[in-house]
Amino acid sequence: MLLPVYIVSFAALGLASGQRSCGFKIADCPSDQLCVPDSPECTDLNNCLGTCQFRNSYTACGGYRSQPAKCPSGTECRDDPRVPESCGLACDVPGICMPKKAPSCAGFAGRACPKGLQCYDVLHDGCDPQDGGADCIGVCL
């Protein structure tokens, strides 16, 4: 009876982590991710398997856990905009502790993010860049 719940939970965690396979000269990771070897013995990702992981890490929060993590001061638990296909906190998938004053990007002015950060669409703000929202404001993470 609980098996479907576990299957959905593990699938959602996979989405939330943004992980996909890389290495062995297969598809490159997206620009906001690095290919990290799955084995500590791997020194050449052309010859071993890796997993794409986000370049910038944020504390996971919320989600269906017995003791969800508390976000540090100056941050708040939000859906992870780096994983837009996830249903996020609304379906008990962990979010991230996002800086309350994260720089904004894109929009009408076309602002870029500071070096080392990537621009992501702000989820659930009513503006969809894939559906006519060319001037949507993003967030730098």
C-alpha positions as CSV (number, residue, x, y, z in Angstrom):
1,M,0.0,0.0,0.0
2,L,2.9,2.4,0.8
3,L,4.9,1.3,-2.2
4,P,3.4,3.8,-4.7
5,V,4.1,6.6,-2.1
6,Y,7.7,5.5,-1.9
7,I,8.1,5.3,-5.7
8,V,6.6,8.8,-6.2
9,S,8.8,10.2,-3.4
10,F,12.0,8.7,-4.8
11,A,11.1,9.9,-8.3
12,A,10.4,13.4,-6.9
13,L,13.8,13.5,-5.1
14,G,15.5,12.6,-8.3
15,L,13.8,15.6,-10.0
16,A,14.6,17.9,-7.1
17,S,18.3,17.0,-7.3
18,G,18.6,17.8,-11.0
19,Q,20.8,14.7,-11.4
20,R,21.4,13.0,-14.6
21,S,24.2,10.8,-16.0
22,C,27.3,12.2,-17.7
23,G,30.8,11.0,-18.5
24,F,31.8,8.4,-21.0
25,K,31.6,11.2,-23.7
26,I,27.8,11.1,-23.4
27,A,25.8,14.4,-23.3
28,D,27.3,17.3,-21.4
29,C,25.7,18.6,-18.3
30,P,23.6,21.8,-18.5
31,S,25.7,25.0,-18.1
32,D,24.6,25.4,-14.4
33,Q,25.9,21.9,-13.5
34,L,29.2,20.0,-13.3
35,C,29.9,16.4,-14.1
36,V,31.1,14.8,-10.9
37,P,32.6,11.3,-11.1
38,D,30.5,8.5,-9.4
39,S,33.7,6.8,-8.3
40,P,36.5,8.4,-6.3
41,E,39.0,6.5,-8.5
42,C,37.8,8.2,-11.7
43,T,40.3,10.8,-12.9
44,D,39.1,11.1,-16.5
45,L,35.3,11.5,-17.1
46,N,35.9,10.4,-20.7
47,N,36.4,6.9,-19.3
48,C,33.9,6.6,-16.4
49,L,30.4,7.5,-15.4
50,G,29.5,10.7,-13.5
51,T,26.4,12.5,-12.3
52,C,25.5,16.1,-13.2
53,Q,25.3,18.2,-10.0
54,F,24.4,21.9,-9.6
55,R,27.5,24.2,-9.4
56,N,25.9,26.2,-6.6
57,S,24.5,24.3,-3.6
58,Y,21.8,25.5,-1.2
59,T,20.4,23.9,1.9
60,A,17.5,21.6,1.2
61,C,14.4,22.4,3.2
62,G,10.7,21.4,3.6
63,G,9.4,18.3,1.9
64,Y,8.0,15.2,3.4
65,R,10.5,14.4,6.1
66,S,10.3,13.7,9.8
67,Q,12.5,16.7,10.6
68,P,12.8,19.2,7.8
69,A,15.8,21.4,7.9
70,K,15.4,25.0,9.1
71,C,16.7,27.7,6.8
72,P,19.5,30.0,8.0
73,S,18.7,33.6,8.8
74,G,18.4,35.7,5.6
75,T,17.0,32.8,3.6
76,E,13.6,31.2,3.1
77,C,12.3,27.8,2.0
78,R,11.1,28.1,-1.6
79,D,10.5,25.8,-4.6
80,D,13.8,25.2,-6.4
81,P,13.7,27.2,-9.6
82,R,16.6,25.2,-11.0
83,V,14.1,22.3,-11.4
84,P,11.1,23.8,-13.0
85,E,9.5,20.4,-13.9
86,S,9.2,19.5,-10.2
87,C,5.9,20.2,-8.4
88,G,8.0,21.4,-5.5
89,L,6.8,22.0,-1.9
90,A,3.2,21.7,-3.0
91,C,3.7,17.9,-3.3
92,D,6.2,17.5,-0.5
93,V,9.3,17.7,-2.6
94,P,12.1,19.4,-0.7
95,G,12.8,23.0,-1.7
96,I,15.9,25.1,-1.1
97,C,16.8,27.8,1.3
98,M,16.9,30.7,-1.1
99,P,18.4,34.1,-0.1
100,K,15.6,36.5,0.6
101,K,17.5,39.2,-1.3
102,A,18.8,37.1,-4.2
103,P,19.7,39.3,-7.2
104,S,17.1,39.5,-10.0
105,C,17.9,39.0,-13.6
106,A,16.4,39.1,-17.1
107,G,13.2,41.0,-17.5
108,F,12.7,44.1,-19.6
109,A,16.2,45.4,-18.8
110,G,17.8,42.1,-19.6
111,R,19.9,42.2,-16.4
112,A,22.7,39.6,-16.1
113,C,23.6,37.7,-12.9
114,P,26.8,38.4,-11.0
115,K,29.7,36.1,-11.9
116,G,29.2,32.5,-10.6
117,L,25.4,32.7,-10.6
118,Q,22.8,31.6,-13.1
119,C,19.5,33.2,-14.0
120,Y,16.4,31.0,-13.4
121,D,12.7,31.8,-14.0
122,V,10.8,32.6,-10.8
123,L,8.3,29.8,-10.4
124,H,4.6,30.4,-9.8
125,D,4.8,34.2,-10.3
126,G,2.3,34.2,-13.2
127,C,4.9,35.0,-15.8
128,D,6.0,32.2,-18.1
129,P,8.9,33.0,-20.5
130,Q,7.9,29.9,-22.5
131,D,4.4,31.3,-23.0
132,G,4.7,34.9,-24.2
133,G,6.4,36.2,-21.0
134,A,9.5,37.7,-22.7
135,D,9.9,40.2,-19.9
136,C,9.7,37.8,-17.0
137,I,12.0,38.6,-14.0
138,G,14.3,35.8,-13.0
139,V,16.3,35.1,-9.9
140,C,20.1,34.6,-9.7
141,L,21.2,31.4,-7.9
